[in-house]
């Protein structure tokens, strides 16, 4: 096992390399606080806050360019989930953006209102770099998330989704195809499959 700053690289025999971000509980809480304060600021002002306006102390990894998703639930029901698959912005900006996007830009749900704010539960998933899958038997359900794409169509499911629904690998692949708007067996016939791992943490 090797460590590169906050990045831990672990080789899983017979599987794809597992990359995960190693964060202390305090660091996780600081990123969750960033997400919550970002949503609150936007709901009250209709403006995206700057990092300076939020005035939160964050670990140095905040400047790493990593993919990140923010998931919102209310009374255990999904209320919004949006993210960046790859890190084209510093992590802290990705969390600010996607906390707000999950609250007001997820097309599956009406916008979160300020009256709902205190009832929201926040989860953050920080993604590893993507790897193309050549052998589906090396995908580990519960460890890997999936992206399946063909042409202009693409769908992503986070690692925790397969666990929550108790899917086996075939069902996970089929549902990722469905998410992409592809036939459920497209993973067998020319669709590109990519996998990733995620460091997942949420409010207690």
C-alpha positions as CSV (number, residue, x, y, z in Angstrom):
1,X,0.0,0.0,0.0
2,X,1.4,3.4,-1.0
3,X,0.5,6.9,0.2
4,X,0.7,10.1,-1.9
5,X,-0.4,12.9,0.3
6,X,-4.1,12.2,0.9
7,X,-4.2,9.6,-1.8
8,X,-3.9,5.9,-0.8
9,X,-3.2,3.4,-3.6
10,X,-4.0,-0.2,-2.8
11,X,-3.5,-3.1,-5.2
12,X,-6.5,-5.6,-5.1
13,X,-5.4,-9.0,-6.6
14,X,-7.4,-9.7,-9.7
15,X,-9.2,-6.4,-9.7
16,X,-8.6,-2.8,-10.8
17,X,-6.4,-0.6,-8.7
18,X,-8.3,1.0,-5.9
19,X,-7.6,4.7,-5.3
20,X,-9.2,6.3,-2.3
21,X,-8.8,9.7,-0.6
22,X,-7.7,9.4,3.0
23,X,-9.4,12.0,5.2
24,X,-9.6,12.4,8.9
25,X,-13.0,12.8,10.5
26,X,-12.3,16.5,11.0
27,X,-11.5,17.0,7.4
28,X,-14.7,15.2,6.3
29,X,-16.7,17.4,8.6
30,X,-15.1,20.5,7.1
31,X,-16.1,19.5,3.6
32,X,-19.6,18.7,4.7
33,X,-19.8,22.1,6.4
34,X,-18.6,23.7,3.1
35,X,-21.4,21.9,1.2
36,X,-24.1,22.9,3.8
37,X,-23.0,26.5,4.0
38,X,-22.9,26.8,0.2
39,X,-26.5,25.6,-0.1
40,X,-27.7,27.9,2.7
41,X,-25.9,30.9,1.2
42,X,-27.4,30.3,-2.2
43,X,-30.9,29.8,-0.9
44,X,-30.7,33.0,1.0
45,X,-29.0,35.2,-1.6
46,X,-29.4,33.4,-5.0
47,X,-25.7,33.9,-5.5
48,X,-22.9,31.3,-5.5
49,X,-20.6,32.1,-2.6
50,X,-16.9,32.6,-2.8
51,X,-14.6,30.6,-0.6
52,X,-13.7,33.8,1.3
53,X,-17.4,34.5,2.0
54,X,-17.9,31.1,3.6
55,X,-14.8,31.4,5.8
56,X,-14.2,27.7,6.4
57,X,-10.8,26.1,7.3
58,X,-10.1,23.3,4.8
59,X,-7.3,20.7,4.4
60,X,-4.7,21.2,1.7
61,X,-6.4,18.6,-0.5
62,X,-9.0,21.2,-1.2
63,X,-6.9,22.4,-4.2
64,X,-6.6,18.9,-5.8
65,X,-8.5,18.5,-9.0
66,X,-10.8,15.5,-8.2
67,X,-14.2,14.4,-9.4
68,X,-16.9,14.9,-6.7
69,X,-20.6,14.3,-6.3
70,X,-22.9,15.7,-3.7
71,X,-26.1,13.8,-2.7
72,X,-29.0,15.3,-0.8
73,X,-31.6,13.2,1.0
74,X,-34.7,14.3,3.0
75,X,-36.3,11.8,5.3
76,X,-34.2,9.1,3.7
77,X,-35.5,9.9,0.2
78,X,-33.3,11.2,-2.6
79,X,-33.7,15.0,-3.0
80,X,-30.9,15.7,-5.4
81,X,-27.5,14.3,-6.7
82,X,-25.2,16.1,-9.1
83,X,-21.4,16.0,-9.6
84,X,-18.3,16.3,-11.7
85,X,-17.0,12.9,-13.0
86,X,-13.5,14.3,-13.4
87,X,-11.7,17.1,-11.6
88,X,-11.5,20.1,-13.9
89,X,-11.8,22.4,-10.9
90,X,-10.2,22.4,-7.4
91,X,-12.1,20.1,-5.0
92,X,-13.5,22.9,-2.9
93,X,-15.0,24.6,-5.9
94,X,-16.5,21.3,-7.1
95,X,-18.1,20.8,-3.7
96,X,-19.5,24.4,-3.7
97,X,-20.9,24.0,-7.2
98,X,-22.4,20.6,-6.8
99,X,-23.9,21.2,-3.4
100,X,-25.8,24.1,-5.0
101,X,-26.5,22.1,-8.2
102,X,-27.9,19.2,-6.3
103,X,-30.2,21.5,-4.4
104,X,-31.6,23.5,-7.3
105,X,-30.5,22.0,-10.7
106,X,-31.3,18.3,-10.5
107,X,-34.0,18.0,-13.2
108,X,-35.7,15.1,-11.4
109,X,-36.8,17.3,-8.4
110,X,-38.2,20.7,-7.7
111,X,-35.7,23.2,-6.3
112,X,-35.0,22.9,-2.6
113,X,-36.5,25.7,-0.6
114,X,-35.1,27.5,2.5
115,X,-37.9,25.8,4.6
116,X,-36.5,22.4,3.7
117,X,-32.9,23.3,4.4
118,X,-32.7,22.0,7.9
119,X,-34.2,18.7,6.9
120,X,-31.5,17.9,4.3
121,X,-28.9,15.2,4.9
122,X,-25.7,15.7,2.9
123,X,-23.3,13.0,1.5
124,X,-20.1,13.7,-0.5
125,X,-18.4,11.2,-2.8
126,X,-14.8,12.1,-3.9
127,X,-13.9,10.1,-7.0
128,X,-10.7,8.4,-8.1
129,X,-9.4,8.8,-11.7
130,X,-11.4,6.7,-14.2
131,X,-10.1,3.4,-15.5
132,X,-11.4,1.7,-18.7
133,X,-12.8,-1.8,-18.0
134,X,-11.5,-4.6,-20.2
135,X,-12.6,-7.5,-17.9
136,X,-15.9,-7.1,-16.1
137,X,-15.0,-9.8,-13.7
138,X,-12.5,-7.4,-12.1
139,X,-15.3,-5.0,-11.2
140,X,-16.0,-5.2,-7.5
141,X,-19.6,-4.4,-6.5
142,X,-19.6,-2.1,-3.5
143,X,-16.1,-0.8,-4.4
144,X,-16.4,0.4,-7.9
145,X,-18.8,2.9,-9.5
146,X,-19.5,2.6,-13.2
147,X,-19.8,4.8,-16.3
148,X,-21.2,3.2,-19.4
149,X,-21.2,5.2,-22.7
150,X,-21.9,4.8,-26.4
151,X,-22.0,7.6,-28.9
152,X,-23.4,10.7,-27.1
153,X,-25.2,8.7,-24.4
154,X,-23.6,8.1,-21.0
155,X,-24.7,7.0,-17.6
156,X,-23.0,6.9,-14.2
157,X,-23.9,5.1,-11.0
158,X,-21.9,5.6,-7.8
159,X,-20.6,2.6,-5.8
160,X,-23.1,3.0,-3.0
161,X,-26.1,2.6,-5.4
162,X,-25.4,-1.1,-6.1
163,X,-25.1,-1.7,-2.3
164,X,-28.3,0.1,-1.4
165,X,-30.2,-1.9,-4.0
166,X,-28.4,-5.2,-3.3
167,X,-27.5,-5.6,-7.0
168,X,-25.2,-8.3,-8.4
169,X,-22.7,-7.3,-11.1
170,X,-25.0,-8.1,-14.0
171,X,-27.8,-6.0,-12.5
172,X,-25.4,-3.2,-11.8
173,X,-24.2,-3.1,-15.4
174,X,-27.8,-3.3,-16.8
175,X,-28.9,-0.4,-14.6
176,X,-25.9,1.7,-15.6
177,X,-26.9,1.1,-19.2
178,X,-30.5,2.2,-18.3
179,X,-29.1,5.3,-16.7
180,X,-27.4,6.1,-20.0
181,X,-30.6,5.5,-22.0
182,X,-29.1,2.5,-23.6
183,X,-30.5,-1.1,-24.0
184,X,-29.8,-3.0,-20.8
185,X,-27.4,-5.3,-22.5
186,X,-25.4,-2.6,-24.3
187,X,-22.4,-3.4,-22.0
188,X,-22.0,-6.6,-24.0
189,X,-22.1,-4.9,-27.4
190,X,-19.7,-2.1,-27.9
191,X,-20.5,0.3,-25.1
192,X,-17.5,1.7,-23.3
193,X,-17.3,0.7,-19.6
194,X,-15.2,2.7,-17.1
195,X,-14.9,2.2,-13.3
196,X,-13.8,4.3,-10.4
197,X,-13.8,4.2,-6.6
198,X,-15.1,6.8,-4.3
199,X,-14.4,8.1,-0.8
200,X,-17.9,8.5,0.7
201,X,-18.8,10.4,3.8
202,X,-22.0,12.0,5.2
203,X,-23.5,13.9,8.0
204,X,-24.3,11.8,11.1
